[in-house]
Amino acid sequence: MLKRFINAQSESSNVPRNRKSEEIRKQMTRHRRNLLSICRLTIQSLKEKSLYNCIDDSSEEFQNFATILEHLLSHRLKGEPTWFRFEESREFWDFVYVACRNVPNNCITSIHVMEDANNSRSKGRAWIRTVLMEKRLGEYFNECLRDEKLLKIFYGEGSFMRSEEANLLREYLQDLNLVDFSFCLKENGNLQTGVARVIDYTPYLSCSERLSGTMQQRAMDVDTNLLAVQEEEEHGGEQTIEQQLQQLKFKYNSVCEQKVCILSIK
């Protein structure tokens, strides 16, 4: 009887633990998806900005993208074990330096001995700018995901770099090959102080509001046009071929714009 009671108690105590673990996994998955979604929006904003302006350190779009990329590469990054069982903090450059040394014609060695980047954080930021100018960020990112054993050494369970979202990001990063970047790495204060560590969501929330307002306005125009057609039919009016073609064209354009707005919000 005593053994049964102890077993029952242990099973009942495991239920809350399992629920807590499942909730933690859900939260981590949601966090990774949020990071992926906002990164995709920043890439799209960079592509749009590059059509009219040069992308450099002064670009707010780049600052936000660099901040998000640092978050992704540093998500659940393990510390480096020491001989007295404490962990020293690592930067994502420590992983990139090991993972990407075999990339053909790489910039890893030149970044490593760079005088203006005197610590791991500044070297990582110099690496981001260099590979963007070389249009090779996607190539380096693919190399980072190649060695699963190395990923397990540097990143904890549930990290972005060990998730399915990382495989999706490698496809989005290829779009940056279409963007021209221009950075000066010598005496660049952003390498030391860095861009803002907090992600700015404001531009993308404003974009969604504008798209939503556009969709509502187009829907009102469609309703007004349909109402006019119904009234004309009720009064027995006849439409010419040109009027019918204009109405069809209006409906077609309205539907196309609504689809574009919906895809942009997604």
C-alpha positions as CSV (number, residue, x, y, z in Angstrom):
1,M,0.0,0.0,0.0
2,L,2.8,2.4,0.9
3,K,4.5,1.8,-2.4
4,R,1.3,2.4,-4.3
5,F,0.8,5.6,-2.4
6,I,4.3,6.8,-3.2
7,N,3.9,6.0,-6.9
8,A,0.6,7.8,-7.1
9,Q,2.2,10.9,-5.5
10,S,5.1,10.9,-7.9
11,E,2.8,10.5,-10.9
12,S,0.6,13.4,-9.7
13,S,3.6,15.6,-9.2
14,N,4.9,14.9,-12.7
15,V,1.7,16.1,-14.3
16,P,2.3,19.8,-13.5
17,R,5.9,19.5,-14.5
18,N,4.9,18.1,-17.9
19,R,2.4,20.8,-18.4
20,K,5.0,23.5,-17.5
21,S,7.5,22.0,-19.9
22,E,5.0,21.9,-22.7
23,E,4.0,25.5,-22.0
24,I,7.7,26.5,-22.1
25,R,8.2,24.8,-25.5
26,K,5.1,26.6,-26.9
27,Q,6.4,29.9,-25.7
28,M,9.9,29.3,-27.2
29,T,8.3,28.3,-30.5
30,R,6.1,31.4,-30.5
31,H,9.2,33.5,-29.8
32,R,11.2,32.0,-32.7
33,R,8.3,32.5,-35.1
34,N,7.9,36.1,-34.0
35,L,11.6,36.7,-34.7
36,L,11.4,35.0,-38.1
37,S,8.3,37.1,-39.0
38,I,9.8,40.4,-38.1
39,C,13.1,39.5,-39.8
40,R,11.2,38.8,-43.0
41,L,9.5,42.2,-42.8
42,T,12.9,43.9,-42.3
43,I,14.3,42.2,-45.3
44,Q,11.3,43.4,-47.4
45,S,11.8,47.0,-46.1
46,L,15.5,46.8,-47.0
47,K,14.6,45.7,-50.6
48,E,12.1,48.6,-50.9
49,K,14.5,51.2,-49.4
50,S,17.3,50.1,-51.7
51,L,15.3,51.1,-54.8
52,Y,15.7,54.8,-53.9
53,N,18.6,55.1,-51.4
54,C,21.9,53.5,-50.6
55,I,21.9,51.2,-47.6
56,D,24.5,52.1,-45.0
57,D,24.9,52.5,-41.2
58,S,22.6,55.5,-41.1
59,S,19.7,53.5,-42.6
60,E,17.0,52.8,-39.9
61,E,16.0,49.7,-41.9
62,F,19.5,48.3,-41.7
63,Q,19.8,49.1,-38.0
64,N,16.7,47.2,-37.3
65,F,17.8,44.3,-39.4
66,A,21.2,44.1,-37.8
67,T,19.6,44.2,-34.3
68,I,17.2,41.3,-35.3
69,L,20.0,39.3,-36.8
70,E,22.1,39.6,-33.6
71,H,19.0,38.4,-31.7
72,L,18.7,35.4,-33.9
73,L,22.4,34.4,-33.8
74,S,22.5,35.0,-30.0
75,H,19.3,33.2,-29.1
76,R,20.0,30.7,-26.3
77,L,23.7,30.8,-27.1
78,K,25.6,28.7,-24.5
79,G,28.4,30.1,-22.4
80,E,31.9,28.7,-22.6
81,P,32.7,26.2,-19.8
82,T,35.7,26.8,-17.7
83,W,37.8,24.5,-15.5
84,F,36.1,25.7,-12.3
85,R,32.6,24.8,-13.7
86,F,31.5,28.3,-14.4
87,E,30.6,29.6,-17.9
88,E,32.0,32.6,-19.6
89,S,29.6,34.5,-21.9
90,R,30.0,34.0,-25.6
91,E,29.1,36.2,-28.6
92,F,27.7,34.9,-31.9
93,W,31.1,35.6,-33.5
94,D,32.7,32.9,-31.5
95,F,30.3,30.4,-33.3
96,V,30.7,32.0,-36.7
97,Y,34.5,32.0,-36.5
98,V,34.5,28.2,-36.0
99,A,31.6,27.3,-38.3
100,C,32.6,29.3,-41.3
101,R,36.3,28.9,-41.5
102,N,35.9,26.4,-44.4
103,V,33.9,28.7,-46.6
104,P,35.8,29.3,-49.9
105,N,37.4,32.8,-50.1
106,N,36.0,33.7,-46.7
107,C,36.5,36.9,-44.8
108,I,36.8,35.2,-41.4
109,T,40.6,35.6,-41.0
110,S,40.6,39.2,-42.0
111,I,37.8,40.0,-39.6
112,H,39.6,38.1,-36.8
113,V,42.8,40.3,-37.1
114,M,40.9,43.5,-37.7
115,E,42.3,46.3,-35.6
116,D,39.1,48.4,-35.4
117,A,37.2,45.3,-34.0
118,N,38.9,44.5,-30.8
119,N,36.3,42.2,-29.2
120,S,34.0,39.4,-30.2
121,R,30.9,41.6,-30.4
122,S,32.5,44.2,-32.7
123,K,34.0,41.4,-34.9
124,G,30.5,39.9,-35.3
125,R,29.1,43.2,-36.4
126,A,32.0,43.8,-38.8
127,W,31.3,40.3,-40.2
128,I,27.6,41.1,-40.8
129,R,28.5,44.2,-42.7
130,T,31.2,42.6,-44.7
131,V,29.2,39.6,-45.9
132,L,26.3,41.9,-46.8
133,M,28.5,44.0,-49.0
134,E,29.8,40.8,-50.6
135,K,26.2,39.5,-51.0
136,R,27.1,36.3,-49.3
137,L,25.2,36.4,-46.0
138,G,22.9,33.5,-47.2
139,E,26.0,31.4,-48.1
140,Y,27.6,31.9,-44.7
141,F,24.3,31.2,-42.9
142,N,23.9,27.9,-44.8
143,E,27.4,27.0,-43.6
144,C,26.4,27.8,-40.0
145,L,23.6,25.3,-40.2
146,R,25.6,22.5,-41.8
147,D,27.2,21.0,-38.7
148,E,24.6,19.8,-36.2
149,K,27.1,18.7,-33.7
150,L,28.7,22.1,-33.6
151,L,25.3,23.7,-33.2
152,K,24.6,21.6,-30.2
153,I,27.9,22.6,-28.7
154,F,27.2,26.4,-29.0
155,Y,23.4,26.5,-28.8
156,G,20.9,25.2,-26.2
157,E,17.8,23.2,-26.9
158,G,15.0,25.4,-28.4
159,S,17.4,27.9,-29.8
160,F,16.6,29.6,-33.1
161,M,19.7,28.2,-34.9
162,R,18.6,24.6,-34.1
163,S,15.0,25.1,-35.2
164,E,13.0,24.7,-38.4
165,E,12.7,28.5,-38.5
166,A,16.4,28.8,-39.2
167,N,15.9,26.7,-42.4
168,L,13.2,29.0,-43.5
169,L,15.4,32.1,-42.8
170,R,18.1,30.9,-45.1
171,E,15.7,31.2,-48.0
172,Y,14.7,34.8,-47.0
173,L,18.3,35.9,-46.7
174,Q,19.0,35.1,-50.4
175,D,16.8,38.1,-51.3
176,L,19.4,40.4,-49.8
177,N,21.7,39.5,-52.7
178,L,19.6,42.0,-54.6
179,V,20.4,44.9,-52.2
180,D,23.5,47.0,-52.5
181,F,25.1,47.8,-49.1
182,S,27.9,50.3,-48.4
183,F,29.7,50.3,-45.1
184,C,33.0,51.8,-43.8
185,L,34.5,49.5,-41.2
186,K,37.4,51.7,-40.3
187,E,36.8,53.7,-37.2
188,N,33.1,52.7,-37.3
189,G,31.6,53.5,-33.9
190,N,28.7,51.2,-34.5
191,L,31.0,48.2,-34.2
192,Q,31.8,49.1,-30.7
193,T,28.7,50.7,-29.3
194,G,26.5,48.8,-31.7
195,V,23.0,49.5,-33.0
196,A,20.0,49.6,-30.6
197,R,19.6,46.2,-28.9
198,V,15.8,46.6,-28.8
199,I,13.8,45.7,-31.9
200,D,11.7,48.5,-33.3
201,Y,8.3,47.1,-34.3
202,T,6.8,50.5,-35.0
203,P,7.4,50.7,-38.8
204,Y,5.8,47.4,-39.4
205,L,2.8,48.1,-37.2
206,S,2.3,51.3,-39.1
207,C,2.6,49.5,-42.4
208,S,-0.1,47.0,-41.3
209,E,-2.4,49.9,-40.3
210,R,-2.0,51.5,-43.7
211,L,-2.7,48.3,-45.5
212,S,-5.7,47.7,-43.4
213,G,-7.0,51.2,-44.2
214,T,-6.4,50.7,-47.9
215,M,-8.4,47.5,-47.9
216,Q,-11.3,49.1,-46.1
217,Q,-11.3,52.0,-48.6
218,R,-11.3,49.6,-51.5
219,A,-14.1,47.5,-50.0
220,M,-16.2,50.7,-49.6
221,D,-15.5,51.6,-53.2
222,V,-16.6,48.2,-54.4
223,D,-19.8,48.3,-52.3
224,T,-20.6,51.8,-53.7
225,N,-20.1,50.6,-57.2
226,L,-22.3,47.5,-56.8
227,L,-25.0,49.6,-55.2
228,A,-25.0,51.9,-58.2
229,V,-25.3,49.0,-60.5
230,Q,-28.2,47.5,-58.6
231,E,-30.1,50.8,-58.6
232,E,-29.6,51.2,-62.3
233,E,-30.9,47.6,-62.9
234,E,-33.9,48.3,-60.7
235,H,-34.8,51.4,-62.7
236,G,-34.5,49.4,-65.9
237,G,-31.6,51.3,-67.2
238,E,-29.4,49.8,-69.9
239,Q,-25.6,49.9,-69.8
240,T,-23.4,50.4,-72.8
241,I,-20.6,48.0,-73.6
242,E,-18.1,50.7,-72.4
243,Q,-19.8,51.0,-69.0
244,Q,-19.8,47.3,-68.5
245,L,-16.1,47.0,-69.4
246,Q,-15.3,49.9,-67.0
247,Q,-17.2,48.1,-64.2
248,L,-15.4,44.8,-64.9
249,K,-12.0,46.5,-64.9
250,F,-12.9,48.3,-61.6
251,K,-13.8,45.0,-60.0
252,Y,-10.7,43.2,-61.3
253,N,-8.4,46.0,-60.0
254,S,-10.1,46.0,-56.6
255,V,-9.6,42.2,-56.2
256,C,-6.0,42.4,-57.2
257,E,-5.2,45.2,-54.8
258,Q,-6.9,43.4,-51.9
259,K,-4.9,40.2,-52.7
260,V,-1.7,42.2,-52.6
261,C,-2.6,43.8,-49.3
262,I,-3.5,40.5,-47.7
263,L,-0.2,38.9,-48.9
264,S,1.8,41.9,-47.6
265,I,0.2,41.6,-44.1
266,K,0.9,37.9,-44.0
